[in-house]
């Protein structure tokens, strides 16, 4: 948003009658410093004075079951002076061409992904979580290498294209469904070292028949706060959760309905989620109360 370069931030919310939205923020907190750029940081008080960010509209996903958007109207006030485009030199054009050729040669060396039919790894996941993989109609995708960490889930149409196009080079497709953890902390005492990945939870959860536990609100609060939760031995025995490994924590009052966790041999639960994702879930939960 810039009012010093031929554009002006106009009032927007008055033009969106009936739409549930909030006014724009003048400042905000950036969660973490990982891969953050200067444009993610809030403006200074002097910049906020002329930006008029409060005229913008913030459309939150939990307000009316839509996606989250940030909308602003920019009205052109004057012509913008165009910068002269530099003509690339012959040397730079040749360098870019050689770089593209090198990149293409490197792509040729990538191991393509292939559909995983009924491998020993998939059978182990099926037995551990009680998942009937016939429901997915051979939609699992994994790398040719034996030490591949991730298994992806693709749509039936994509699976059909991959099966009928053996010469098609595929670098990655679908959503990550399962991930193998090779750290000693997670492997200890686990019958299966593959966990269910959160991004495919909605698709996989209806097919999971084992390794699902419901926690009370206090225990779920602790998990979302980044703390570990200890389950009593009688709880584990009653649930049949005697083996360490991946575990789904389910709740009817929270979005998403289930969280991917890990159960240690000592009966301690730990959640697979970043701090930023936990903060997002907590905000969604509180706004539903």
C-alpha positions as CSV (number, residue, x, y, z in Angstrom):
1,X,0.0,0.0,0.0
2,X,1.6,3.2,-1.1
3,X,0.1,6.7,-1.5
4,X,3.3,8.3,-2.6
5,X,3.6,6.5,-5.9
6,X,0.4,7.4,-7.8
7,X,-2.0,5.2,-5.8
8,X,-4.2,5.6,-2.7
9,X,-5.7,3.1,-0.3
10,X,-9.5,3.7,-0.5
11,X,-12.2,2.9,2.1
12,X,-13.2,-0.7,1.4
13,X,-15.4,-2.1,4.2
14,X,-18.3,0.2,3.4
15,X,-18.5,-1.4,-0.1
16,X,-18.8,-4.9,1.3
17,X,-22.2,-4.9,3.0
18,X,-23.0,-8.2,4.7
19,X,-19.5,-9.5,4.5
20,X,-18.0,-10.5,7.9
21,X,-14.6,-8.8,8.1
22,X,-12.4,-6.8,10.4
23,X,-10.5,-3.6,9.8
24,X,-6.9,-3.7,8.9
25,X,-4.2,-3.7,11.6
26,X,-1.8,-0.9,12.1
27,X,0.8,-3.2,13.7
28,X,1.2,-6.9,14.3
29,X,3.6,-9.5,15.7
30,X,5.7,-11.7,13.4
31,X,5.8,-15.3,14.8
32,X,9.4,-16.4,14.6
33,X,12.3,-15.2,12.4
34,X,12.7,-18.3,10.2
35,X,12.7,-17.3,6.5
36,X,10.9,-14.0,7.3
37,X,11.6,-10.9,5.0
38,X,11.5,-7.3,5.9
39,X,8.0,-6.9,4.2
40,X,6.5,-9.2,6.9
41,X,7.4,-6.7,9.6
42,X,4.8,-4.1,10.7
43,X,5.3,-0.5,9.5
44,X,6.6,2.3,11.8
45,X,4.1,4.6,13.5
46,X,5.0,7.3,10.9
47,X,4.3,4.9,8.0
48,X,1.0,3.8,9.5
49,X,-0.1,7.4,9.7
50,X,-0.2,7.7,5.9
51,X,-0.8,4.1,4.9
52,X,-4.4,4.0,6.4
53,X,-4.3,0.2,6.8
54,X,-7.5,0.5,8.9
55,X,-9.3,1.1,5.6
56,X,-8.4,-2.4,4.4
57,X,-10.5,-5.5,5.2
58,X,-9.3,-8.7,6.9
59,X,-11.5,-11.7,6.0
60,X,-10.9,-14.4,8.6
61,X,-11.5,-18.1,7.7
62,X,-13.3,-19.0,10.9
63,X,-15.7,-16.0,10.7
64,X,-17.9,-17.4,7.9
65,X,-16.3,-20.7,6.9
66,X,-14.3,-19.2,4.0
67,X,-10.6,-18.9,3.3
68,X,-8.6,-16.1,4.8
69,X,-8.0,-13.0,2.7
70,X,-6.6,-9.5,3.0
71,X,-8.4,-7.2,0.6
72,X,-7.6,-3.6,-0.3
73,X,-8.8,-1.2,-3.0
74,X,-6.1,0.9,-4.7
75,X,-7.3,3.9,-6.6
76,X,-4.9,5.4,-9.2
77,X,-4.4,9.1,-8.6
78,X,-1.7,9.9,-11.1
79,X,0.5,8.3,-13.7
80,X,3.4,6.3,-12.5
81,X,6.8,7.0,-14.1
82,X,8.0,3.9,-15.8
83,X,11.5,2.9,-15.3
84,X,13.7,2.2,-18.3
85,X,14.1,-1.5,-18.9
86,X,17.7,-2.6,-19.2
87,X,18.6,-4.6,-22.4
88,X,20.4,-7.8,-21.2
89,X,23.9,-8.2,-22.6
90,X,24.8,-11.1,-24.8
91,X,27.0,-12.5,-22.0
92,X,24.2,-12.5,-19.5
93,X,21.8,-14.2,-22.0
94,X,24.4,-16.9,-22.6
95,X,24.9,-17.4,-18.9
96,X,21.2,-17.8,-18.3
97,X,21.0,-20.3,-21.2
98,X,23.8,-22.4,-19.7
99,X,22.2,-22.3,-16.3
100,X,18.9,-23.6,-17.7
101,X,20.7,-26.4,-19.5
102,X,22.6,-27.4,-16.3
103,X,19.3,-27.3,-14.4
104,X,17.6,-29.6,-17.0
105,X,20.5,-32.1,-16.8
106,X,20.2,-32.1,-13.0
107,X,16.4,-32.8,-13.3
108,X,17.2,-35.8,-15.4
109,X,19.0,-37.3,-12.5
110,X,16.0,-37.0,-10.1
111,X,14.5,-40.3,-9.1
112,X,10.8,-40.3,-10.2
113,X,8.0,-41.1,-7.9
114,X,6.2,-44.4,-8.4
115,X,2.9,-45.7,-7.0
116,X,3.4,-47.9,-4.0
117,X,1.1,-50.9,-4.4
118,X,1.4,-53.1,-1.3
119,X,5.0,-52.8,-0.1
120,X,6.1,-54.0,3.3
121,X,6.2,-50.4,4.6
122,X,2.6,-49.8,3.5
123,X,1.5,-53.1,5.1
124,X,3.2,-52.1,8.4
125,X,1.4,-48.7,8.4
126,X,-1.9,-50.5,7.6
127,X,-1.5,-53.0,10.5
128,X,-0.3,-50.3,13.0
129,X,-3.1,-47.7,12.4
130,X,-5.8,-50.1,11.2
131,X,-6.1,-48.4,7.8
132,X,-7.6,-50.3,4.8
133,X,-5.6,-48.9,1.9
134,X,-8.0,-50.4,-0.6
135,X,-10.1,-47.3,0.0
136,X,-7.4,-45.2,-1.7
137,X,-7.3,-47.3,-4.9
138,X,-3.5,-47.2,-5.3
139,X,-3.3,-43.5,-4.8
140,X,-0.1,-43.7,-2.7
141,X,3.0,-42.2,-4.2
142,X,6.6,-42.6,-3.0
143,X,10.2,-42.4,-4.1
144,X,12.0,-45.3,-5.7
145,X,14.7,-45.2,-3.1
146,X,14.3,-47.6,-0.2
147,X,15.1,-44.9,2.3
148,X,12.4,-42.5,1.1
149,X,11.0,-40.5,4.1
150,X,7.6,-39.5,2.8
151,X,4.6,-41.2,1.2
152,X,2.2,-38.9,-0.7
153,X,-1.5,-39.2,-1.4
154,X,-2.8,-38.2,-4.9
155,X,-6.2,-37.9,-6.4
156,X,-7.6,-40.8,-8.5
157,X,-7.2,-38.8,-11.7
158,X,-3.5,-38.1,-11.0
159,X,-2.9,-41.8,-10.1
160,X,-4.5,-42.8,-13.4
161,X,-2.2,-40.3,-15.3
162,X,0.9,-41.7,-13.6
163,X,0.0,-45.3,-14.3
164,X,-0.7,-44.7,-18.0
165,X,2.3,-42.4,-18.5
166,X,5.4,-44.4,-17.5
167,X,7.7,-41.9,-19.3
168,X,6.4,-38.9,-17.4
169,X,9.0,-37.4,-15.1
170,X,7.4,-36.5,-11.7
171,X,9.4,-34.6,-9.0
172,X,6.5,-34.4,-6.5
173,X,2.8,-34.7,-6.5
174,X,-0.1,-34.9,-4.0
175,X,-0.2,-34.1,-0.3
176,X,2.2,-35.7,2.1
177,X,0.3,-38.4,4.0
178,X,2.9,-40.4,6.0
179,X,6.4,-39.5,7.1
180,X,9.1,-41.7,8.5
181,X,10.9,-40.5,11.6
182,X,14.5,-41.8,12.0
183,X,15.5,-39.9,15.1
184,X,16.4,-42.1,18.1
185,X,13.9,-40.2,20.3
186,X,11.0,-41.3,18.1
187,X,12.2,-44.7,17.1
188,X,12.7,-46.1,20.6
189,X,10.2,-48.9,21.2
190,X,8.0,-48.0,18.2
191,X,6.5,-50.8,16.1
192,X,6.1,-48.4,13.2
193,X,8.2,-45.3,12.7
194,X,5.8,-43.7,10.2
195,X,3.5,-41.0,11.4
196,X,0.4,-39.5,9.8
197,X,1.1,-36.0,8.5
198,X,-1.3,-33.2,9.5
199,X,-1.9,-31.9,6.0
200,X,-3.6,-35.2,5.0
201,X,-5.5,-35.7,8.3
202,X,-9.0,-34.9,6.9
203,X,-8.6,-37.5,4.1
204,X,-7.1,-40.2,6.2
205,X,-8.9,-39.9,9.6
206,X,-12.1,-41.6,8.5
207,X,-10.1,-44.7,7.6
208,X,-8.1,-45.0,10.8
209,X,-9.4,-47.8,13.1
210,X,-6.6,-47.9,15.7
211,X,-4.3,-45.5,17.6
212,X,-6.9,-42.8,18.2
213,X,-7.5,-41.3,21.6
214,X,-9.7,-38.5,22.9
215,X,-8.3,-36.1,25.5
216,X,-10.1,-33.7,27.8
217,X,-9.8,-29.9,27.2
218,X,-7.1,-29.4,29.8
219,X,-4.8,-32.1,28.2
220,X,-5.5,-30.6,24.8
221,X,-4.6,-27.1,26.1
222,X,-1.3,-28.5,27.3
223,X,-0.5,-30.0,23.9
224,X,-1.3,-26.8,22.0
225,X,0.9,-24.9,24.4
226,X,3.8,-27.1,23.4
227,X,3.9,-29.2,26.6
228,X,3.9,-32.9,26.8
229,X,0.9,-34.9,28.3
230,X,1.3,-38.1,30.3
231,X,-1.3,-40.8,30.0
232,X,-2.0,-43.2,32.9
233,X,-1.1,-46.9,32.4
234,X,-4.7,-47.9,32.9
235,X,-5.8,-45.4,30.1
236,X,-3.2,-46.9,27.7
237,X,-4.3,-50.5,28.6
238,X,-8.0,-49.7,28.1
239,X,-7.3,-48.1,24.8
240,X,-4.9,-50.8,23.6
241,X,-2.1,-48.3,23.2
242,X,0.7,-50.3,24.7
243,X,3.1,-49.8,21.8
244,X,5.0,-46.6,21.3
245,X,4.6,-44.8,18.0
246,X,2.3,-42.4,16.1
247,X,-1.0,-41.5,17.6
248,X,-4.0,-39.4,16.7
249,X,-5.6,-37.1,19.3
250,X,-9.2,-36.5,18.4
251,X,-11.6,-33.8,19.7
252,X,-15.1,-32.9,18.5
253,X,-14.9,-29.2,19.7
254,X,-11.7,-28.2,17.9
255,X,-10.6,-27.6,14.4
256,X,-9.0,-29.6,13.0
257,X,-10.7,-32.7,14.5
258,X,-7.5,-34.6,15.0
259,X,-3.9,-33.9,15.7
260,X,-0.8,-36.0,14.9
261,X,1.1,-36.9,18.0
262,X,3.8,-39.4,19.2
263,X,3.4,-41.7,22.1
264,X,6.7,-42.6,23.9
265,X,7.2,-46.0,25.7
266,X,6.7,-44.1,29.0
267,X,3.2,-43.0,28.0
268,X,4.1,-39.4,27.2
269,X,2.4,-37.6,24.3
270,X,4.2,-35.0,22.2
271,X,2.6,-33.1,19.3
272,X,4.1,-32.8,15.8
273,X,3.3,-29.1,15.1
274,X,5.2,-25.8,14.9
275,X,4.6,-23.0,17.3
276,X,3.0,-20.9,14.6
277,X,0.5,-23.7,13.8
278,X,-0.4,-24.2,17.4
279,X,-1.1,-20.5,17.8
280,X,-3.4,-20.7,14.8
281,X,-5.3,-23.6,16.2
282,X,-5.7,-21.9,19.6
283,X,-7.1,-18.8,17.9
284,X,-9.6,-20.8,15.9
285,X,-10.7,-22.7,19.0
286,X,-11.2,-19.6,21.2
287,X,-13.2,-17.9,18.5
288,X,-15.6,-20.8,18.4
289,X,-16.3,-20.8,22.1
